[in-house]
Amino acid sequence: MLSRHQKITGYVLVLPALIYMLFFVGYPIIDNIRLSLLDVNVMNVSHGEQPYVGLQNYKDLFEEGVLVKSIVNTLIYTVACIVLQFIIGLAFALLFSKSFRFAQRLRGFIMISWLLPATITAMMYKFMFSGDGVVNELIQQLHLGSHVDWLVTPVPAMITLIIANTWIGIPFNMILLTTGLTTIPKDIYESASIDGANAGQKFVRLTLPLLKPAIYSLLVLGFIYTFKVFELVLIATHGGPVNATQMMSTYAYKLSFEMFKFSQGAAAANVMFVILFLVGVLYLWMVRKEEVSSS
């Protein structure tokens, strides 16, 4: 049982973080909700009347259709990236859990994609997948097909973004899964070998179940990081062609800072916040359920 002095000390230590969260997180969220309920544009942003319109901005966005398309694009992009990142990251984690020559150097080399700023990665992939870029040159030199307009054709443009973000996210998946693998006792595998289990059975019946907490955290964090993608899309495709790669974050940016529809931009950002908030709640529920079942 904590004493009154210990409780007060704990509250005092937590207070700076609480003030920071309220000022830099809580206030912007509340103000963004307020902004989405008004009609604020370039004509009245600094002066003049800002009429209250309620949920009209949300209604207009869903009726126009671009927001719905951006939600679908973001979900497709996010799911594809998470699946590829997880599979490749798990393969690398299993590889580097073994001791072999040059393992540390190779692991460090793979980390480069995660350390580079997103803007540099976006520019690099934009040049690589341009009409006369290295990808088309390789395709023609290896006789793998004809010239592809990667960044100006809807499906290839989305594929380009998925490839680029997968390349960025592989090290993050590898690190978390490698950490999870190190927590699994080696004795379990030795006992399974004595019982006659092969490598596939060990992986399915031991490795994956014991990695479940790490996998939960990885999928949720990966979803959040990928869902709010911005720099990569803005630089590489700018949401084009014809909104084929328009994501929720880039659409909110476009509404606010290109079309100067600040209230609609705030509404689009709030829709994205609600989706991510629900994902976070789902994660907490899954973790809570796992803790109850294991206790």
C-alpha positions as CSV (number, residue, x, y, z in Angstrom):
1,M,0.0,0.0,0.0
2,L,1.5,3.3,-1.1
3,S,1.7,6.1,1.4
4,R,0.1,9.6,0.8
5,H,3.6,11.0,0.3
6,Q,4.4,8.4,-2.4
7,K,1.1,9.0,-4.2
8,I,1.8,12.8,-4.3
9,T,5.3,12.2,-5.5
10,G,4.0,10.0,-8.3
11,Y,1.4,12.6,-9.4
12,V,4.1,15.3,-9.4
13,L,6.4,13.2,-11.6
14,V,3.5,12.4,-14.0
15,L,2.3,16.0,-14.2
16,P,4.8,17.4,-16.8
17,A,4.0,14.5,-19.2
18,L,0.3,15.1,-18.6
19,I,0.6,18.8,-19.3
20,Y,2.6,18.1,-22.5
21,M,-0.1,15.6,-23.7
22,L,-2.9,18.0,-23.0
23,F,-1.3,20.9,-24.7
24,F,0.3,19.2,-27.7
25,V,-2.2,16.4,-28.2
26,G,-5.5,17.1,-26.5
27,Y,-5.9,20.7,-27.5
28,P,-5.2,20.2,-31.3
29,I,-7.7,17.3,-31.3
30,I,-10.4,19.3,-29.6
31,D,-9.7,22.4,-31.8
32,N,-9.8,20.3,-34.9
33,I,-13.2,18.9,-34.0
34,R,-14.4,22.5,-33.4
35,L,-13.0,23.6,-36.8
36,S,-14.7,20.7,-38.6
37,L,-18.1,21.9,-37.3
38,L,-17.6,25.4,-38.8
39,D,-17.4,26.8,-42.3
40,V,-13.8,28.1,-42.4
41,N,-12.1,28.9,-45.7
42,V,-9.6,31.2,-47.2
43,M,-12.0,34.1,-47.1
44,N,-12.8,34.0,-43.4
45,V,-9.9,32.2,-41.8
46,S,-8.4,35.3,-40.2
47,H,-11.4,37.6,-39.9
48,G,-15.1,37.6,-40.7
49,E,-17.9,35.3,-39.7
50,Q,-17.3,31.6,-39.4
51,P,-20.8,30.1,-39.4
52,Y,-21.6,26.8,-37.5
53,V,-22.6,24.1,-40.0
54,G,-22.6,21.0,-37.8
55,L,-21.9,17.8,-39.6
56,Q,-22.4,19.3,-43.0
57,N,-18.7,19.1,-43.9
58,Y,-18.7,15.4,-43.1
59,K,-21.8,14.9,-45.2
60,D,-20.3,16.8,-48.2
61,L,-17.1,14.9,-48.1
62,F,-18.8,11.5,-48.2
63,E,-21.2,12.6,-50.9
64,E,-18.3,13.9,-53.1
65,G,-16.8,10.5,-53.0
66,V,-13.1,11.4,-52.9
67,L,-12.9,10.8,-49.1
68,V,-14.4,7.3,-49.6
69,K,-11.9,6.5,-52.3
70,S,-9.1,7.8,-50.1
71,I,-10.3,5.5,-47.3
72,V,-10.4,2.5,-49.6
73,N,-6.9,3.4,-51.1
74,T,-5.5,3.8,-47.6
75,L,-6.9,0.4,-46.4
76,I,-5.6,-1.4,-49.5
77,Y,-2.2,0.2,-49.2
78,T,-2.0,-0.4,-45.4
79,V,-3.0,-4.1,-45.5
80,A,-0.7,-4.9,-48.5
81,C,2.3,-3.2,-46.8
82,I,1.7,-4.8,-43.4
83,V,1.4,-8.3,-44.9
84,L,4.5,-8.0,-47.0
85,Q,6.5,-6.3,-44.3
86,F,5.5,-8.9,-41.8
87,I,6.3,-11.9,-44.0
88,I,9.7,-10.5,-45.1
89,G,10.5,-9.2,-41.7
90,L,9.8,-12.5,-40.1
91,A,12.0,-14.3,-42.6
92,F,14.9,-12.0,-41.8
93,A,14.2,-12.3,-38.1
94,L,14.4,-16.1,-38.3
95,L,17.5,-15.8,-40.5
96,F,19.4,-13.5,-38.1
97,S,18.4,-15.5,-35.1
98,K,21.0,-17.9,-36.3
99,S,24.7,-17.3,-35.9
100,F,26.6,-17.1,-39.1
101,R,29.4,-15.0,-40.6
102,F,28.6,-11.4,-41.6
103,A,25.2,-11.6,-39.8
104,Q,25.7,-8.3,-37.9
105,R,26.9,-6.5,-41.1
106,L,24.0,-7.7,-43.1
107,R,21.6,-6.7,-40.4
108,G,23.1,-3.2,-40.3
109,F,22.9,-3.0,-44.1
110,I,19.1,-3.9,-44.0
111,M,18.6,-1.1,-41.4
112,I,19.5,1.6,-43.9
113,S,16.0,1.7,-45.4
114,W,14.5,2.4,-41.9
115,L,17.1,5.1,-41.1
116,L,16.7,7.1,-44.3
117,P,14.2,10.0,-44.1
118,A,10.9,9.3,-45.8
119,T,11.4,12.3,-48.2
120,I,14.7,10.8,-49.4
121,T,13.1,7.4,-50.0
122,A,10.2,9.0,-51.8
123,M,12.5,10.9,-54.2
124,M,14.6,7.8,-54.7
125,Y,11.7,5.6,-55.7
126,K,10.2,8.4,-57.8
127,F,13.4,8.5,-59.9
128,M,13.7,4.7,-60.0
129,F,10.1,4.2,-61.2
130,S,9.9,7.2,-63.6
131,G,9.4,6.7,-67.3
132,D,13.1,6.5,-68.1
133,G,14.1,5.2,-64.6
134,V,16.3,2.2,-63.7
135,V,13.3,-0.1,-63.2
136,N,12.0,0.3,-66.8
137,E,15.6,0.1,-68.0
138,L,16.0,-3.3,-66.2
139,I,12.7,-4.5,-67.5
140,Q,13.7,-3.8,-71.1
141,Q,17.3,-5.1,-70.7
142,L,16.1,-8.4,-69.2
143,H,13.3,-8.7,-71.7
144,L,10.7,-9.0,-68.9
145,G,8.1,-6.9,-70.6
146,S,7.3,-3.6,-72.2
147,H,7.7,-0.1,-70.8
148,V,5.5,0.6,-67.8
149,D,4.3,4.1,-66.8
150,W,4.6,3.3,-63.1
151,L,3.7,6.7,-61.6
152,V,1.0,7.9,-64.0
153,T,-1.1,4.7,-64.2
154,P,-3.4,3.9,-61.3
155,V,-2.5,0.3,-60.4
156,P,1.3,0.5,-61.1
157,A,1.3,3.8,-59.0
158,M,-0.2,2.0,-56.0
159,I,2.2,-0.9,-56.5
160,T,5.1,1.5,-56.5
161,L,4.0,3.0,-53.2
162,I,3.5,-0.4,-51.6
163,I,7.0,-1.5,-52.7
164,A,8.6,1.6,-51.4
165,N,6.8,1.5,-48.0
166,T,7.5,-2.2,-47.7
167,W,11.2,-1.5,-48.2
168,I,11.0,1.1,-45.4
169,G,9.1,-1.1,-42.9
170,I,11.0,-4.4,-43.2
171,P,13.7,-3.4,-40.6
172,F,11.1,-2.4,-38.1
173,N,9.3,-5.7,-38.4
174,M,12.7,-7.6,-38.3
175,I,13.8,-5.8,-35.0
176,L,10.5,-6.4,-33.1
177,L,10.3,-10.1,-34.2
178,T,13.9,-10.7,-33.5
179,T,13.4,-9.4,-30.0
180,G,10.4,-11.6,-29.6
181,L,12.4,-14.6,-30.8
182,T,15.1,-14.0,-28.2
183,T,12.5,-14.3,-25.4
184,I,11.6,-17.9,-26.4
185,P,13.4,-20.4,-24.3
186,K,15.7,-22.8,-26.3
187,D,14.7,-25.7,-24.1
188,I,11.3,-25.8,-25.7
189,Y,12.7,-26.5,-29.1
190,E,15.0,-29.1,-27.7
191,S,12.1,-30.9,-26.0
192,A,10.1,-30.7,-29.3
193,S,13.1,-32.2,-31.2
194,I,13.2,-35.1,-28.7
195,D,9.5,-35.7,-29.3
196,G,10.1,-35.9,-33.0
197,A,8.8,-32.5,-34.2
198,N,10.3,-31.2,-37.5
199,A,11.1,-27.6,-38.3
200,G,7.7,-26.8,-39.8
201,Q,5.9,-28.2,-36.7
202,K,8.1,-26.2,-34.4
203,F,7.4,-23.0,-36.3
204,V,3.6,-23.4,-36.4
205,R,3.1,-24.9,-32.9
206,L,5.8,-23.1,-30.9
207,T,7.3,-20.1,-32.6
208,L,4.1,-18.4,-33.9
209,P,2.0,-18.9,-30.6
210,L,4.9,-17.7,-28.5
211,L,5.4,-14.7,-30.7
212,K,1.7,-13.7,-30.4
213,P,2.3,-10.7,-28.1
214,A,5.0,-9.3,-30.4
215,I,2.9,-9.9,-33.5
216,Y,-0.1,-8.1,-31.9
217,S,2.1,-5.1,-31.1
218,L,3.7,-5.2,-34.5
219,L,0.5,-5.3,-36.5
220,V,-1.1,-2.5,-34.6
221,L,1.9,-0.2,-34.7
222,G,2.5,-1.1,-38.3
223,F,-1.2,-0.3,-39.1
224,I,-1.0,3.1,-37.4
225,Y,2.4,4.1,-39.0
226,T,1.3,2.9,-42.4
227,F,-2.2,4.3,-42.3
228,K,-1.0,7.8,-41.7
229,V,1.5,7.8,-44.6
230,F,2.1,11.3,-46.0
231,E,5.5,12.2,-47.3
232,L,6.0,9.2,-49.5
233,V,2.7,9.7,-51.3
234,L,2.9,13.4,-51.5
235,I,6.3,13.4,-53.1
236,A,6.1,10.3,-55.3
237,T,2.6,10.6,-56.8
238,H,0.8,13.5,-55.0
239,G,-2.3,11.3,-54.8
240,G,-2.5,10.8,-58.5
241,P,-3.2,9.8,-61.1
242,V,-6.9,10.8,-60.8
243,N,-6.9,10.2,-57.0
244,A,-5.8,6.5,-57.6
245,T,-3.2,6.9,-54.8
246,Q,-5.0,9.5,-52.8
247,M,-4.6,8.7,-49.1
248,M,-6.6,10.1,-46.2
249,S,-3.7,12.2,-44.9
250,T,-2.8,13.6,-48.3
251,Y,-6.5,14.3,-49.0
252,A,-6.8,16.2,-45.7
253,Y,-3.7,18.2,-46.7
254,K,-5.0,18.9,-50.1
255,L,-8.3,20.2,-48.8
256,S,-6.7,22.4,-46.2
257,F,-3.6,23.8,-47.9
258,E,-4.2,23.5,-51.6
259,M,-8.0,24.1,-51.9
260,F,-8.1,26.1,-48.6
261,K,-11.2,24.3,-47.4
262,F,-9.9,24.3,-43.8
263,S,-13.1,22.9,-42.2
264,Q,-13.4,20.1,-44.7
265,G,-9.7,19.3,-44.2
266,A,-10.3,19.1,-40.5
267,A,-13.2,16.8,-41.0
268,A,-11.2,14.4,-43.2
269,A,-8.4,14.4,-40.6
270,N,-11.0,13.6,-37.9
271,V,-12.3,10.6,-39.8
272,M,-8.8,9.3,-40.0
273,F,-8.4,9.9,-36.3
274,V,-11.6,7.9,-35.5
275,I,-10.4,4.9,-37.6
276,L,-7.0,4.9,-35.8
277,F,-8.7,5.3,-32.4
278,L,-10.9,2.3,-33.1
279,V,-7.8,0.3,-34.1
280,G,-6.1,1.3,-30.8
281,V,-9.2,0.3,-28.8
282,L,-9.3,-3.1,-30.6
283,Y,-5.7,-3.7,-29.8
284,L,-6.3,-3.0,-26.1
285,W,-9.3,-5.3,-26.1
286,M,-7.2,-8.1,-27.7
287,V,-4.4,-7.6,-25.2
288,R,-6.8,-7.6,-22.3
289,K,-8.5,-10.8,-23.7
290,E,-5.1,-12.5,-24.1
291,E,-4.1,-11.6,-20.5
292,V,-7.4,-12.9,-19.1
293,S,-7.2,-16.2,-21.0
294,S,-3.6,-16.8,-20.0
295,S,-4.2,-16.0,-16.3
